[in-house]
Amino acid sequence: MGDKLDVPVSRKRRTPISGGGSSLKTNGFKKSGGAENKDESTTHRIINKTNPEKTAQAPATVKPVYDKLRCHRLQESLLSSASGYSNYRGILNWCVVMLVLSNARLFLENLIKYGILVDPIQVISLFLKDPYSWPAMCLVIVSNVFILAALYIERKLSVGFVSERVGFLLHFFNLSMILCFPVAVVLMVNSMTPVGGVFALAVYTILFLKLYSYKDVNKWCREIRHAKARTLARSQSFPTAHKANGDAVQAHVTYPGNLKHRDLYYFVFAPTLCYELSFPRSPRIRKRFLLRRLFEMLFFIQLLVGLIQQWMVPTIQNSRKPFKDMNYSRLIERLLKLAVPNHLIWLMFFYWFFHSSMNFVAELMQFGDREFYRDWWNSETVTYFWQNWNIPVHKWCIRHFYKPILKRGTSKWAAQTAVFLASAFFHEYLVSVPLKMFRPWAFMGMISQVPLAWFVGRFLRGNYGNAAVWISLIIGQPIAVLMYVHDYYILNYEETPAAGMA
């Protein structure tokens, strides 16, 4: 009889409770959280007692219930590098706001102390001493002589009128004159201003790099043509324009069909230093894009000139006395004060030149390759910065200087040092000659990048290396500016003892 009583009770507890729970859910009856959890826990206890074989499966049904009560999990803080978090846009915006506010205070202090110093007429005088004499512009016009000389030398080489050795000597003379002729004019013509000299020498430096690349690429084309002279048909030596559906498509230029005035002058004005027979071309000129870049060019050039006149010039002028007295504490204070406007102006110049100006020229000429810079701001080494902040120069150095040196058996370290030496020469060339004083500050600044690159690459990594690169950019340039300004002032404006006695 006990058996009869026990069996029905166990069945009634098992069936109605499980079935009742499902029926309550389907009928829409709701209970409070505590009552629902109590019923579920009671159900599990009864099941475990009546069916001990399924005890091991109970935690699988209990786990979702306890997950609702948990509020902690294994995780890192957002500012930890192990968290993998990378969205710091709010912090970046905060930095921009703080930068704007701090510099707005400095700019307001400058206005209160010095008044408005911006003078457009003074900017014109920086380029011209005599309104009837434009030596810098005349130098730029004369540069066409060297462009045409390079073209005619290549034409003579393409038909075999002159040998490769004679052609090399002619190119060497032409390229040497490109560097030496403007120097002689800048040093001998008294009406040449320092700013005009910098402009003219910059144009001739760019022309030197372009024509050097033009010479090398045409030489490589002749070597390929001579290697395939037996199999290359005569018709393949000249560009042909095929027609598709009645419309002419862009021709694929081959050597020596590229030796034309139009081809060379397109390369001279194109925003690149490396010559190719067929440049990538964009399908059309985007007028809105062109107008945006033009607006940026006009806006930033005026902003740059205004900031230099209003912010940098007074700071530089106030640095003369600490330099003369060698008051080091005061000199460091002047250096740090100059570092902020100098760095901001440098950043604006980078955007104005490498983004706005070069994109404007590229869009106007339908030049397709717009990689003028890479993410140099993320540089963790000095070498990475110099490889990515000026892509046209970097490509030229790799293609026409670094790799040819490596092919001659030079080590990579020696080749990199040679690249820095060449860069140091051109930096000094663009500064010392227009100022008409020969000081090695720009040269030494570039050479110092070699040990700095070794130190940062060996001992600093990640964010520390990036911070070291930024510090070198922020502090290094003002030091060179102050050194040149001090020497230029002593050389040109300070009275000599003899003059003071008279």
Secondary structure, 3 states (H helix, E strand, C coil): CHHHHHHHHHHHHHHHHHHHHHHHHHHCCCCCHHHHHHHHHHHHHHHHHHCHHHHHHHHHHHHHHHHCCCCCCCCCCCCCHHHCCCCCHHHHHHHHHHHHHHHHHHHHHHHHHHCCCCCHHHHHHHHCCCCCCCHHHHHHHHHHHHHHHHHHHHHHHHCCCCCHHHHHHHHHHHHHHHHHHHHHHHHHCCCCCHHHHHHHHHHHHHHHHHHHHHHHHHHHHHHHHHHCCCCCCHHHHCCCCCEECCEECCCCCCCCCCCCHHHHHHHHHCCCCCCCCCCCECCCCCHHHHHHHHHHHHHHHHHHHHHHHHHHHHHHHCCHHHHHHCCHHHHHHHHHHHHHHHHHHHHHHHHHHHHHHHHHHHHHCCECCCCCCCCHHHCCCHHHHHHHCCHHHHHHHHHHHHHHHHHCCCCHHHHHHHHHHHHHHHHHHHHHHHHCCCCCHHHHHHHCHHHHHHHHHHHCCHHHHHHHHHHHHHHHHHHHHHHHHHHHHHHHCCCCHHHHHC
